[in-house]
Amino acid sequence: MERKKNECELLAPVGDFKMLVAAVEAGADAVYFGLKEFSMRTNARNFTIGELDKINKICKPKGVKKYLTLNVIVYDREIEKLEKVIKKVKGKIDAVICWDLAVINLCKKYKIPFHISTQASVSNRESLKFYKRLGAERVVLARELDLKQIKALSKYIEIEAFVHGAMCVAVSGRCFMSQHLFGRSANRGECTQVCRRAYTKIEGRNRDPRYVDTVVRVYRKALDLKRPLSERDIEESLKELEKVYNRGFSSGFYFGTPTSDDFAKAEHSAATERKHFVGKILHYYPKIGVGTIKLVSSVKLGDKINIMGNTTGIRKFVVESMEINGKKVGDAKKGEEVAIKFNERVRKNDEVYVIYKK
């Protein structure tokens, strides 16, 4: 479905099929993802070219657009390989997110729409005009712009801006610390996140389907309100976002240059909830809506559980009924096979997690 003029597109990151299904079902208008090569997240799981048809099958029914990130610096020895990739993805995606002129040139050659990545650090109208003349449909602006600047630039071309996630301390597309210390270039998708070590903060950045589901649902709800958010709306939204990975929240550059108050106060995730793996679905019986689980950790009545799978995405339940060998029980322990009633379909080998408050 085409968006109306001035209507925001909610774009979510996906690194595997669990995250993809979660993002689509949570209400994302579009998703962006990388392949095994030429992506700024080489350490992520990523997809293969052979999986693009499956991605399209998941996205098409809900009109979700698919953007492929080919947003690294490209060396001359890689041009032939890059061209093969671009030829193979034509017709399977809606646009390529890129900034290297080699990628842009090949997108134009094969008539593939392209968006300019934030790696290009676009922060002024002349750059926007240049990329528009070059054929770009959209530009992802540099993170260092405030709302007033973004509004002023929005009249030149369709723009995109980040609203949620970790904030790099370097100027967009200009960090060489990882390359200098470890020979792994952030501009080639190999950032070792040196800036997050003990002298600042350190943690991983792997996201899971639960994170994507929660964040997309919060922003989807806010966008669909069609009115300014009230204080209560904001409070409720932040409460939901606090449940998943975060290190506290900041407005970033949107209201001016960040101060010392905007630095993360938490050394690790400040999420108010955590998930604990308890087993996998052994069987699911659709006629009665019951799934069996071989437990590797205990479960009890009243537990909040999340079930995640490549086709299932993410499903959320409260354990209201459990049986072991046909007898109702109030709890089940590690090593036991338990049958639980579910009001939505789950699948064999889906992962089961209990959600605890921290």
Buried (B, 14 or more C-beta within 10 A) or exposed (E): EEEEEEEEEBBBBBBBBBBBBBBBBBBBBBBBBBBEBBBBBBBBBBBEBEBBEBBBEBBEEEEBBBBBBBBBBBEEEBBEEBBEBBEEBEEBBBBBBBBBEBBBBBBBEEEBBBBBBBBBBBBBEEBBEBBBEEEBBBBBBBBBBBEEBBEEBBEBBEBBBBEBBBBBEBEBBEBEBBBEEEEBBBBBBBBBBBBBEEEEBEBEEEBBBBBBBBBBBBBBBBBEEEEEEEEEBEEBBEEBBBBBBBBEEBEBBBEEEBEEEBBBEEEEBBBBBBBBEBBBBBEBEEEEBBBBBBBEBBBEBEBBBBBBBBBBBBBEBEBEEBBBEEEEBEBBEEEBBBBBBBEEBBBEEBBBBBBEEE
